Amino acid sequence: MNKSAFTAAVLAAGAGAASAQTGVSLFGLVDAYVESARIAGQPTVNRVSSGGSAASRWGLRGGEDLGGGLNAHFVIENGFAPDTGAALQGGRLFGRQAWVGLASATAGEIRLGRQYAPIHYSMQGSDIDAFSAFSPVFAMYLSNGEQSRQDNQVSWWTPKLAGFSGAVSVAAGENAAVAPGPTTGWIPAAGTARRSLGALLRWQSGDLDASAAFHQGGQALAAGEAEQQAFNLGAMWRAGGVQVGGNYWSHRNELPSAATARTQGFALGVRVPVAGALSLVAQVAQVRDNGHAYATGAVKAEGRTNHLNVGASYALSRRTELYLRHARVQDRSGGYNGRANAALLGAFGANSALPPDGSARTLGVGLRHSF
């Protein structure tokens, strides 16, 4: 073989390999805001915070076309706080997501690794403010964190058929040690993690996106086993630039004592374009508990928490947005089964506690840029 023929053969082989690789891309967003926040009985705090409109993150995604309708792909994603530069999710390198998958156009997709629980997509998809820190749906979601990201998860995602799609998942607990804390308020006592299960059914047709999702998890405790179950029914309707979203969410914590702490909530919101790139957002929500303390099941007054989130967003470009939000939370009789920080986990942070019958409010102005 002469030199030019050999060169042509090498280039052809390289071109074939390149065409099979769909590529690797960098993605993410940076979001920071200034806010003035006050919790009843405490002084006003003025600060720079991160992740007001959306949590800051960066990641890599990529894949390969294996032929015959089969694809391999991956996502690794890091969360960080731009106000301090600190890594989130406990300092993990890729704490938001880290999984590899194999997808078929006819058989669906299998994913292995750290992933969102299926209920995540139902709650976020019905949230008019898309899990902003100020959103009451986000507070519901964070108050029972096991329904969000899970280690050691295996999930199967169905192909889309006549507008319907779905997913099922199982996450091995692997006897990992768990304990209650500011960011793990859904764990009633120290113990080890049990297996978690999840399911999602979604229907997307025209202007409507509706879903139902289920989650089950729990812990093995010294006193016996605790089991948590969550359910969400949500919908988003879009027409002429207007968006209306709502959800019904319920959660139950079945304790070794046979007592069950239950929480139920709903949220309704609207986003309306008013002038070019400007849009207005409004959300109301209420969460009620059944009068049992979350960790012990002890009888308490039935709690209620009211949420309000209003504001505006202005798109400077397709990737850059200015936003203004005002959120207010009002408690009665220790809502969220007496977990004082549950209603404030979004905008106020994990170490903030809402006193019984107290209120909290925050006003934030921020900038989000995606890439």
Wavefront OBJ file of the C-alpha trace (Angstrom):
o trace
v 0.000 0.000 0.000
v 1.456 3.413 -0.985
v 1.610 6.354 1.423
v -1.469 8.194 0.079
v -3.592 5.049 0.147
v -2.502 4.322 3.733
v -3.302 7.924 4.767
v -6.729 7.695 3.181
v -7.443 4.436 5.038
v -6.456 5.967 8.409
v -8.591 9.041 7.796
v -11.550 6.876 6.814
v -11.203 4.772 9.972
v -10.992 7.932 12.092
v -14.036 9.377 10.398
v -15.974 6.195 11.131
v -15.045 6.317 14.819
v -15.935 10.020 15.036
v -19.328 9.485 13.427
v -20.186 6.833 16.017
v -19.346 9.197 18.906
v -22.131 11.720 19.464
v -19.718 13.888 21.421
v -19.269 15.282 24.901
v -20.692 18.673 25.848
v -20.259 20.998 28.802
v -23.422 22.498 30.298
v -24.535 24.366 33.381
v -25.719 27.617 34.883
v -24.618 30.190 37.439
v -27.238 31.880 39.620
v -26.685 34.387 42.441
v -28.933 36.932 44.137
v -29.036 39.504 46.911
v -31.809 39.194 49.458
v -33.283 40.622 52.603
v -34.776 37.877 54.770
v -36.483 37.837 58.155
v -37.824 35.036 60.344
v -40.183 35.906 63.215
v -38.281 36.635 66.405
v -34.971 37.122 64.595
v -33.258 40.184 63.087
v -33.385 40.880 59.358
v -30.498 39.324 57.413
v -29.137 40.967 54.257
v -26.890 38.710 52.221
v -25.715 37.356 48.881
v -27.123 33.884 48.242
v -26.938 31.355 45.421
v -29.464 29.442 43.394
v -32.479 31.742 43.614
v -34.057 31.000 40.240
v -32.222 27.693 39.764
v -29.423 25.843 41.539
v -25.968 26.580 40.116
v -24.294 23.602 38.471
v -21.945 22.449 35.772
v -21.679 19.070 34.124
v -20.696 16.919 31.197
v -22.958 14.801 29.041
v -22.119 12.617 26.090
v -22.827 9.390 24.288
v -22.189 7.040 21.441
v -24.400 5.703 18.665
v -23.889 1.942 18.783
v -25.994 1.285 15.691
v -29.266 -0.556 15.308
v -31.119 2.070 17.337
v -28.921 1.522 20.415
v -27.131 4.357 22.224
v -24.792 4.560 25.220
v -24.629 7.828 27.136
v -23.739 9.422 30.472
v -24.326 12.489 32.628
v -22.086 13.762 35.428
v -23.145 16.982 37.170
v -21.686 19.054 40.000
v -23.584 21.503 42.219
v -21.877 24.569 43.669
v -22.622 27.846 45.433
v -21.283 30.872 43.498
v -21.529 33.161 46.536
v -18.771 31.141 48.265
v -17.478 28.743 45.595
v -18.258 25.768 47.838
v -19.352 22.406 46.449
v -22.907 21.401 47.366
v -24.490 17.988 48.048
v -22.118 17.386 50.943
v -19.035 18.320 48.940
v -19.419 15.516 46.389
v -17.604 15.968 43.103
v -20.707 15.061 41.075
v -23.413 15.306 43.705
v -26.302 16.245 41.434
v -26.077 13.336 39.003
v -23.570 10.665 37.985
v -24.930 7.892 35.800
v -24.356 5.860 32.633
v -27.140 4.452 30.472
v -28.061 2.334 27.488
v -31.057 3.400 25.380
v -33.080 1.724 22.646
v -35.738 3.396 20.538
v -38.027 0.394 21.039
v -37.096 -1.029 24.458
v -36.529 2.175 26.434
v -33.544 3.155 28.530
v -31.636 1.682 31.485
v -29.635 4.059 33.732
v -27.171 3.097 36.488
v -25.769 5.447 39.149
v -26.743 8.501 41.186
v -30.010 9.821 39.767
v -33.175 11.718 40.597
v -36.057 9.654 41.943
v -38.931 9.479 39.407
v -41.153 11.679 41.622
v -38.707 14.546 40.995
v -39.940 14.888 37.419
v -43.597 15.000 38.441
v -43.056 17.702 41.067
v -40.694 19.866 39.007
v -42.849 19.472 35.892
v -45.908 20.844 37.724
v -44.048 23.709 39.437
v -44.699 27.024 37.687
v -41.461 28.420 39.156
v -39.446 25.310 38.197
v -37.995 24.558 41.652
v -36.771 28.080 42.328
v -35.596 28.559 45.913
v -38.785 30.566 46.579
v -41.216 27.943 45.290
v -43.546 26.185 47.768
v -43.379 23.027 45.605
v -39.614 23.040 46.120
v -40.121 23.270 49.901
v -42.436 20.227 49.787
v -39.871 18.373 47.704
v -36.890 19.192 49.929
v -38.759 18.404 53.151
v -38.542 14.720 52.229
v -35.164 14.624 50.536
v -35.075 10.875 49.865
v -37.561 11.526 47.068
v -34.921 13.613 45.237
v -31.456 12.237 44.384
v -30.540 8.648 45.160
v -27.265 6.752 45.215
v -27.018 3.230 43.768
v -30.110 3.616 41.599
v -31.172 1.453 38.654
v -33.969 2.946 36.557
v -35.868 1.989 33.394
v -37.475 4.657 31.209
v -40.118 3.585 28.726
v -40.323 4.791 25.128
v -42.967 7.451 24.473
v -46.196 6.014 23.054
v -49.261 8.100 22.133
v -48.079 10.814 24.519
v -47.513 8.421 27.439
v -44.148 7.646 29.026
v -43.006 6.329 32.375
v -40.197 5.182 34.605
v -39.556 2.766 37.450
v -36.547 2.718 39.765
v -34.938 0.844 42.616
v -32.099 2.176 44.759
v -30.141 -0.163 47.009
v -29.740 1.133 50.550
v -26.511 -0.884 50.956
v -26.879 -0.470 54.757
v -25.516 3.070 54.524
v -25.524 4.893 57.863
v -28.153 7.669 58.078
v -29.103 10.159 60.784
v -31.427 13.157 61.158
v -29.964 16.608 60.634
v -30.629 20.032 59.059
v -30.537 18.595 55.513
v -31.902 15.118 56.363
v -35.047 16.028 58.246
v -37.050 13.151 56.769
v -34.948 10.599 58.736
v -36.619 10.030 62.145
v -33.567 8.591 63.982
v -30.089 7.210 63.427
v -29.980 3.907 61.554
v -29.247 2.457 58.124
v -30.896 3.090 54.762
v -33.377 0.633 53.285
v -34.069 0.052 49.607
v -36.094 2.735 47.800
v -38.625 2.262 45.016
v -40.113 4.806 42.609
v -42.483 5.073 39.655
v -43.612 7.803 37.244
v -46.415 7.952 34.671
v -46.477 11.001 32.401
v -48.782 12.173 29.609
v -47.739 14.977 27.274
v -50.121 16.105 24.565
v -50.394 19.532 22.991
v -50.461 22.215 25.686
v -50.882 19.780 28.594
v -48.215 17.936 30.599
v -49.708 15.760 33.376
v -48.060 13.219 35.646
v -48.445 10.958 38.653
v -45.547 9.591 40.698
v -44.901 7.399 43.724
v -41.919 6.990 46.035
v -41.187 4.547 48.848
v -38.124 4.430 51.084
v -37.148 4.033 54.693
v -34.634 3.198 57.377
v -33.785 0.356 59.741
v -33.711 1.948 63.223
v -32.825 0.609 66.668
v -36.549 0.515 67.530
v -37.550 -1.181 64.257
v -38.191 -0.118 60.691
v -39.510 3.236 59.489
v -41.044 3.588 56.039
v -41.747 6.749 54.065
v -44.137 6.968 51.133
v -44.764 9.974 48.901
v -47.190 10.629 46.050
v -47.539 13.538 43.642
v -50.193 14.354 41.065
v -49.291 17.345 38.895
v -50.091 19.166 35.677
v -48.802 22.078 33.594
v -50.835 23.816 30.893
v -49.296 26.222 28.389
v -51.172 28.396 25.898
v -50.262 31.673 24.224
v -47.275 32.201 26.503
v -49.368 31.762 29.660
v -48.489 28.843 31.937
v -50.655 27.413 34.708
v -49.320 24.684 36.988
v -50.635 22.836 40.003
v -49.923 19.787 42.105
v -51.261 17.690 44.961
v -48.592 16.050 47.134
v -48.804 13.704 50.093
v -46.215 12.111 52.344
v -46.422 9.614 55.201
v -43.857 8.405 57.714
v -44.778 5.040 59.258
v -42.831 4.665 62.508
v -41.813 1.539 64.480
v -44.315 2.579 67.178
v -47.121 2.041 64.601
v -47.863 5.777 64.615
v -47.957 7.499 61.224
v -47.114 11.147 60.592
v -48.864 12.377 57.433
v -48.511 15.556 55.400
v -50.636 16.736 52.490
v -50.121 19.806 50.349
v -51.219 21.542 47.182
v -49.829 24.393 45.106
v -51.249 26.474 42.270
v -49.314 28.958 40.174
v -49.397 31.058 37.025
v -46.771 32.681 34.804
v -47.969 35.443 32.478
v -45.978 37.403 29.847
v -46.804 41.102 30.145
v -44.406 43.029 27.896
v -41.887 41.462 25.579
v -39.254 39.721 27.698
v -40.995 40.474 31.017
v -43.173 37.883 32.765
v -44.956 37.799 36.126
v -45.098 34.776 38.437
v -47.495 34.021 41.300
v -47.901 30.910 43.462
v -49.950 29.965 46.507
v -49.754 26.730 48.473
v -50.855 25.116 51.695
v -49.460 22.119 53.582
v -51.351 20.377 56.415
v -50.234 17.641 58.802
v -52.315 15.110 60.753
v -51.280 16.220 64.244
v -48.457 13.726 64.859
v -44.809 14.650 65.428
v -42.681 13.387 62.568
v -39.919 11.573 64.484
v -41.943 10.145 67.391
v -45.585 10.055 66.326
v -46.547 11.943 69.491
v -49.901 13.727 69.326
v -49.717 17.459 68.618
v -52.070 20.113 67.258
v -52.791 19.724 63.570
v -50.328 21.971 61.769
v -50.827 24.129 58.702
v -48.339 26.094 56.608
v -49.304 28.707 54.012
v -46.900 29.711 51.243
v -46.889 32.720 48.900
v -44.409 33.334 46.069
v -44.725 36.328 43.721
v -42.298 38.067 41.401
v -41.101 38.893 37.913
v -38.522 37.632 35.428
v -36.890 39.549 32.593
v -35.033 37.709 29.830
v -31.979 39.704 28.759
v -31.246 36.966 26.206
v -31.997 33.309 25.604
v -29.418 32.397 28.265
v -29.485 35.296 30.749
v -32.323 36.335 33.041
v -32.918 38.905 35.761
v -35.467 37.978 38.433
v -37.263 39.429 41.424
v -39.060 37.265 44.000
v -40.896 37.828 47.264
v -41.761 34.759 49.343
v -43.718 34.527 52.587
v -44.315 31.474 54.803
v -46.867 31.449 57.656
v -47.055 28.627 60.203
v -49.844 27.464 62.470
v -49.266 24.881 65.234
v -45.916 23.590 63.991
v -46.623 22.496 60.425
v -44.835 19.749 58.486
v -45.393 17.492 61.555
v -43.392 19.833 63.762
v -40.239 19.937 61.621
v -39.348 23.588 62.153
v -36.982 23.943 59.177
v -38.968 21.986 56.559
v -40.958 24.903 55.137
v -37.829 27.092 54.879
v -35.391 24.699 53.195
v -35.466 26.529 49.845
v -34.842 30.263 50.130
v -34.003 30.406 53.850
v -31.596 27.460 54.082
v -31.331 24.221 56.024
v -30.338 25.821 59.337
v -33.360 28.135 59.504
v -36.254 27.249 61.825
v -39.794 28.610 61.651
v -41.257 29.099 65.159
v -44.758 27.696 65.763
v -47.367 30.239 64.643
v -44.539 32.384 63.272
v -43.807 33.667 59.789
v -40.853 34.289 57.505
v -40.398 36.446 54.443
v -37.652 37.176 51.938
v -37.152 39.559 49.021
v -34.520 38.629 46.451
v -33.129 40.133 43.228
v -30.838 37.957 41.149
v -29.168 37.056 37.875
v -29.060 33.655 36.166
v -26.848 32.722 33.210
v -26.865 29.299 31.557
v -24.283 27.773 29.229
l 1 2 3 4 5 6 7 8 9 10 11 12 13 14 15 16 17 18 19 20 21 22 23 24 25 26 27 28 29 30 31 32 33 34 35 36 37 38 39 40 41 42 43 44 45 46 47 48 49 50 51 52 53 54 55 56 57 58 59 60 61 62 63 64 65 66 67 68 69 70 71 72 73 74 75 76 77 78 79 80 81 82 83 84 85 86 87 88 89 90 91 92 93 94 95 96 97 98 99 100 101 102 103 104 105 106 107 108 109 110 111 112 113 114 115 116 117 118 119 120 121 122 123 124 125 126 127 128 129 130 131 132 133 134 135 136 137 138 139 140 141 142 143 144 145 146 147 148 149 150 151 152 153 154 155 156 157 158 159 160 161 162 163 164 165 166 167 168 169 170 171 172 173 174 175 176 177 178 179 180 181 182 183 184 185 186 187 188 189 190 191 192 193 194 195 196 197 198 199 200 201 202 203 204 205 206 207 208 209 210 211 212 213 214 215 216 217 218 219 220 221 222 223 224 225 226 227 228 229 230 231 232 233 234 235 236 237 238 239 240 241 242 243 244 245 246 247 248 249 250 251 252 253 254 255 256 257 258 259 260 261 262 263 264 265 266 267 268 269 270 271 272 273 274 275 276 277 278 279 280 281 282 283 284 285 286 287 288 289 290 291 292 293 294 295 296 297 298 299 300 301 302 303 304 305 306 307 308 309 310 311 312 313 314 315 316 317 318 319 320 321 322 323 324 325 326 327 328 329 330 331 332 333 334 335 336 337 338 339 340 341 342 343 344 345 346 347 348 349 350 351 352 353 354 355 356 357 358 359 360 361 362 363 364 365 366 367 368 369 370 371
